[in-house]
Amino acid sequence: MATLTVDKKKKVVAIWLLVGVFMIFIQIILGGLTRLTGSGLSMTEWDPIMGFIPPLNHDQWMQAFDGYQHIAQYKYVNSHFTLTDFKFIFYWEWFHRNWARFIGVVFLVPFAFFLWKKYFSKEMVMPLVFLFLIGILQGAIGWYMVYSGLNGSTLLRVSHVRLSIHLITAMILLGYTLWFALKILIPKEKTIKSSSTRWYFIFLLVVLAFQLIYGAFMAGIPAALSAPSWPTINGVYVPGKMMQHSWINDPINVQFIHRNIAYLLCILVPLGAFFTWKLAKQKATSILSKVMWYPLILVIAQVTLGILTVISSPHIRRGKFGLYEYLAQTHQAFAMLLVISVIIVTYVLRFGKEEK
C-alpha cells in the first residue's frame, strides 16, 4: 500500500476530528431528547464498564424498575408506569450513555492507529490527550447531574445548574474538537488579520455561552411554562419584584434573562456580519466570504424557534412528544449550529493588524 504524504495524513486526521464533532453534536441532541422524554433518571446506577449491557431478562428488568420506583420522580410523577413504560424511558437514557461510549471508541481506536503510524506531529499529541480527558470529565459530570435527581425524596428532576454545566462542558468539547480540525484544514493564507474583529467574535462566543447556560436553566426548571407568551412576559415587559427573586432559580427571572440575551444577540450578530463583510471585500480568497453570513441566518432562525417554543409550552402533554418537544429540540440544534458558525468565523479571523 502506498505511503500517504504528510498533507494526506493531516487530511485524514481532520476528517476523523470532524466525525467527532458530528458525533458530539448527535450526543447533545440525544441528551435533549432524553430530557424531553423524561428519561434521564431511568438508569439509577452508573456502571462505566458493563453499563452498556441492558437488562437481558424479566428479572433484570424488574430489578432496574425497582430501582426507579424508589426515586421521587416515580413516586410523584410516574407512579402509573408499567414495565413497558419504564422500558421506553430506560432505552432513551441507555442509548444516550452508549453513544458516549461509542464516541470514546471512535476516538481511542483511530488515535492509537494514527499514533502508531505517525500521522500526528509532536505538537498534536498532548492537545488530543487533553481532548480525551475532557471527554472523560464530561461523562463524570453527566453522572453528577443525574445523581442530583436520585439523591433526595422530593427532587423530581435533575438540578438545572448541573444540567447547564453538563451542556457547557459538551459544547467546550465540541468547540475544541472543531477548532483542532480547522487548524489542520484552513491554511493561514485563507485567513484574515483583524485583531479587533476577532476580539469581537470572542466576546460574541462569551455571550453565547451565557445564553446556553440560561437555555439549560430554561429547560431544567422548566421556565417556559411560567410565561408562555410573547413579546410580553405574562402581559408585562419587565416582571415586577425581579430583584427580590433568584436570577438562577426563579422561572420568570430565568426566562427574562434568556429572552434579553437573545435580543442582545439580534444586535451583536448583525454587527458582526457587517464587520466581516467589510473585511471579506478586502481579500476575496478568504474563507470568510463563504461563512460570514451563517451566524446571521442562524440567529434569526434560533430566535424565531425560541419564541415558538415558549408560546407552544401550554401544549406539553406528559408522556407525549408533540409540538413543544419538536420545537424545543430544533431550538437546541440551531443553538449548536449558531455556536459552530461563530467558532468558524472566529478561527478564520486571526490576530494582527488589518491588511489593506
C-alpha positions in Angstrom: 0.0 0.0 0.0 1.3 3.4 -1.0 2.6 5.6 1.9 0.4 8.7 2.5 2.0 12.1 2.2 2.1 14.4 5.2 -0.7 16.5 3.8 -2.9 13.5 3.2 -2.3 12.2 6.7 -3.3 15.6 8.1 -6.5 15.5 6.0 -7.3 12.0 7.4 -6.8 13.3 10.9 -9.0 16.3 10.2 -11.8 14.1 8.8 -11.6 12.0 12.0 -11.9 15.1 14.1 -14.9 16.3 12.1 -16.6 12.9 12.6 -16.0 13.5 16.3 -17.7 16.9 16.0 -20.7 15.3 14.3 -20.9 12.6 17.0 -20.8 15.1 19.8 -23.5 17.1 18.1 -25.7 14.0 18.0 -24.9 13.2 21.6 -26.1 16.7 22.7 -29.3 16.1 20.6 -29.8 12.7 22.3 -29.3 14.5 25.7 -32.1 16.9 24.8 -34.4 14.1 23.7 -33.6 12.2 26.9 -34.7 15.3 28.9 -37.8 15.9 26.8 -39.0 12.3 27.2 -38.3 12.4 30.9 -35.8 9.5 30.6 -32.8 10.9 32.3 -33.4 9.3 35.7 -34.5 5.9 34.5 -31.0 4.4 35.0 -30.3 4.7 38.7 -26.8 3.2 38.6 -23.6 4.3 36.8 -21.5 1.4 35.5 -19.0 2.8 33.1 -17.6 -0.7 32.1 -20.6 -3.1 32.0 -23.4 -0.5 31.8 -23.5 -0.9 28.0 -25.5 -4.1 28.5 -29.2 -3.5 29.1 -31.3 -5.9 31.3 -31.5 -9.2 29.4 -34.4 -11.0 31.1 -37.5 -10.3 33.1 -35.9 -10.5 36.5 -33.2 -8.0 35.5 -35.8 -5.6 34.1 -37.8 -5.8 37.4 -34.6 -5.1 39.3 -33.9 -2.0 37.3 -37.6 -0.9 37.5 -37.5 -1.4 41.3 -34.5 1.0 41.5 -36.5 3.6 39.6 -39.5 3.1 41.9 -37.5 4.3 44.9 -36.9 7.8 43.5 -39.2 10.8 43.8 -39.8 11.1 40.1 -41.6 7.8 40.0 -43.5 8.3 43.3 -44.9 11.8 42.4 -44.9 11.9 38.6 -44.8 8.4 37.1 -46.4 6.1 39.6 -48.8 5.0 36.9 -45.8 3.5 34.9 -45.9 -0.1 33.8 -42.8 -2.1 33.0 -43.4 -1.3 29.3 -43.5 2.5 30.1 -40.3 2.1 32.1 -38.5 0.3 29.2 -39.3 3.2 26.9 -37.6 5.8 29.0 -34.8 3.4 30.0 -33.8 2.8 26.4 -33.5 6.5 25.7 -31.1 7.0 28.6 -29.3 3.8 27.7 -28.8 4.9 24.1 -27.6 8.3 25.3 -25.0 6.8 27.6 -23.9 4.2 25.0 -23.5 6.8 22.3 -21.0 8.5 24.6 -19.1 5.2 24.9 -19.2 4.9 21.1 -17.6 8.3 20.9 -14.8 7.1 23.2 -14.2 4.1 20.9 -14.2 6.2 17.8 -11.6 8.5 19.4 -9.3 5.9 21.0 -9.0 3.3 18.2 -8.1 5.8 15.4 -5.9 7.7 17.9 -3.8 4.6 18.7 -3.6 3.8 14.9 -2.6 7.3 14.0 0.0 7.5 16.8 1.5 4.2 15.6 1.6 5.2 12.0 3.0 8.7 12.9 0.0 10.7 11.5 0.4 13.2 14.3 3.1 15.9 14.6 4.6 16.2 18.0 2.6 19.3 18.9 -0.7 17.5 18.2 -0.4 14.6 20.7 -0.9 16.4 24.0 -3.8 18.5 22.9 -5.5 15.3 21.7 -4.8 13.6 25.1 -6.4 16.7 26.7 -9.4 16.3 24.4 -9.9 12.8 25.6 -9.6 13.9 29.3 -12.3 16.5 28.7 -14.5 13.6 27.3 -14.0 11.6 30.5 -14.8 14.7 32.6 -18.0 15.2 30.6 -19.1 11.6 31.4 -18.4 12.2 35.1 -20.3 15.5 35.1 -23.2 13.6 33.4 -23.5 11.2 36.3 -23.0 14.1 38.8 -26.1 15.7 37.1 -28.1 12.5 37.1 -27.3 11.9 40.8 -28.9 15.2 41.7 -32.3 13.7 40.7 -31.7 10.5 42.6 -30.4 11.9 45.9 -33.5 13.2 47.7 -37.1 12.4 48.5 -38.7 15.4 46.7 -36.5 16.1 43.7 -38.5 15.4 40.6 -35.7 16.2 38.0 -32.0 16.8 37.8 -30.5 20.0 39.0 -30.8 22.7 36.3 -27.5 24.1 37.4 -25.8 20.8 36.9 -27.6 20.4 33.6 -26.1 23.7 32.5 -22.6 22.5 33.5 -23.1 19.3 31.6 -24.2 21.2 28.4 -21.4 23.8 28.6 -18.8 21.1 29.0 -20.2 19.2 26.0 -20.1 22.5 23.9 -16.5 23.1 25.0 -15.7 19.5 23.9 -17.4 20.1 20.6 -15.8 23.5 20.0 -12.3 22.3 21.0 -12.6 19.4 18.5 -13.8 21.7 15.8 -11.0 24.2 16.4 -8.4 21.4 16.2 -9.9 20.3 12.8 -9.9 23.9 11.5 -6.2 24.3 12.4 -5.5 21.4 10.1 -7.9 22.2 7.3 -7.6 26.0 6.9 -4.2 27.3 5.6 -3.0 30.6 7.1 -3.3 32.4 3.7 -7.1 31.8 3.7 -7.5 33.7 7.0 -7.7 37.5 7.5 -5.8 39.6 10.1 -8.1 41.7 12.2 -7.5 41.7 16.0 -10.4 44.0 16.7 -12.9 41.8 14.8 -11.6 38.6 16.3 -11.9 40.0 19.8 -15.5 41.0 18.9 -16.3 37.4 17.9 -14.6 36.1 21.0 -16.9 38.4 23.0 -19.8 37.0 21.0 -18.9 33.5 22.0 -18.9 34.5 25.6 -22.4 36.0 25.2 -23.5 32.7 23.5 -22.1 30.7 26.4 -24.3 32.7 28.9 -27.2 32.2 26.6 -26.6 28.4 26.5 -26.4 28.4 30.3 -29.7 30.1 30.6 -31.1 27.9 27.9 -30.2 24.9 30.1 -31.9 26.7 33.1 -35.0 27.2 30.9 -35.1 23.5 30.1 -34.3 22.3 33.6 -36.8 24.2 35.7 -38.7 24.3 33.2 -39.2 28.0 32.8 -41.2 28.2 29.6 -44.4 27.2 31.4 -44.1 30.2 33.7 -44.7 32.7 30.9 -46.0 31.1 27.6 -46.4 34.5 25.9 -44.6 36.8 23.6 -43.5 39.7 23.3 -44.6 40.3 26.9 -43.9 38.1 29.9 -47.4 37.4 31.1 -48.6 40.8 30.0 -45.6 42.9 31.0 -42.1 43.5 29.5 -40.3 43.7 32.8 -41.5 41.4 35.5 -42.2 43.0 38.9 -40.1 42.3 42.0 -37.3 40.9 39.9 -34.7 41.9 42.4 -36.5 40.0 45.2 -36.1 36.6 43.5 -33.2 34.4 42.4 -31.8 35.1 38.9 -30.9 31.4 38.7 -33.8 29.6 40.3 -36.8 31.8 39.6 -38.5 30.7 36.3 -39.7 34.2 35.4 -36.3 35.8 36.0 -34.6 33.0 34.1 -36.9 33.5 31.1 -36.4 37.3 31.3 -32.7 36.9 31.1 -32.8 34.3 28.4 -35.1 36.4 26.3 -33.0 39.6 26.7 -29.7 37.8 25.8 -31.5 36.7 22.7 -32.4 40.3 21.9 -28.8 41.3 22.5 -27.6 38.6 20.1 -30.0 40.1 17.5 -27.9 43.2 17.7 -24.4 41.8 18.1 -24.6 39.1 15.3 -25.7 41.5 12.5 -23.0 43.9 13.6 -20.5 41.1 13.4 -21.8 40.3 9.9 -21.3 43.9 8.9 -17.7 43.8 10.2 -16.8 40.6 8.4 -18.4 41.7 5.2 -16.1 44.8 5.1 -13.1 42.5 5.8 -14.1 39.9 3.2 -14.2 42.6 0.5 -10.5 43.2 1.1 -9.5 39.6 0.5 -11.6 37.7 -2.0 -9.6 34.5 -1.4 -10.5 34.3 2.2 -12.9 31.6 3.5 -14.6 34.4 5.4 -16.6 35.3 2.4 -18.2 31.9 2.4 -19.0 31.7 6.1 -19.7 35.2 7.2 -23.5 35.1 6.8 -24.1 31.9 8.6 -24.3 33.4 12.1 -26.8 36.0 10.9 -29.1 33.4 9.3 -28.8 31.1 12.2 -29.5 33.7 14.9 -32.7 34.7 13.1 -33.8 31.1 12.9 -32.8 30.5 16.5 -34.7 33.4 18.0 -37.8 32.5 15.9 -37.7 28.9 17.2 -37.2 30.2 20.8 -40.4 32.3 20.5 -42.4 29.5 19.0 -41.1 27.1 21.7 -42.2 29.4 24.6 -45.7 30.1 23.2 -46.2 26.4 22.5 -45.4 25.3 26.0 -49.0 25.1 27.1 -49.3 22.2 24.7 -47.0 20.0 26.7 -48.6 16.6 27.4 -46.8 14.4 29.9 -45.5 11.3 28.2 -46.2 12.6 24.7 -43.7 14.0 22.2 -45.7 16.8 20.5 -45.3 20.3 19.0 -43.5 21.8 22.0 -40.9 19.0 22.1 -40.2 19.1 18.4 -39.7 22.9 18.6 -37.6 22.7 21.8 -35.3 20.1 20.2 -34.9 22.1 17.0 -34.2 25.2 19.0 -31.4 23.4 20.8 -30.0 22.1 17.5 -29.9 25.6 15.9 -28.2 26.9 19.1 -25.4 24.5 18.5 -25.2 25.4 14.8 -25.0 29.1 15.7 -22.1 28.4 18.1 -20.3 26.3 15.4 -20.7 29.1 12.8 -19.3 31.7 15.2 -16.4 29.4 16.1 -15.6 29.0 12.4 -15.7 32.8 11.8 -13.5 33.4 14.8 -10.9 31.0 13.6 -10.9 32.5 10.1 -10.0 35.8 11.7 -6.6 36.0 13.3 -4.8 38.4 15.5 -2.7 41.1 13.7 -3.1 44.4 12.0 -5.7 44.5 9.3 -4.3 44.0 5.8 -5.0 46.9 3.4 
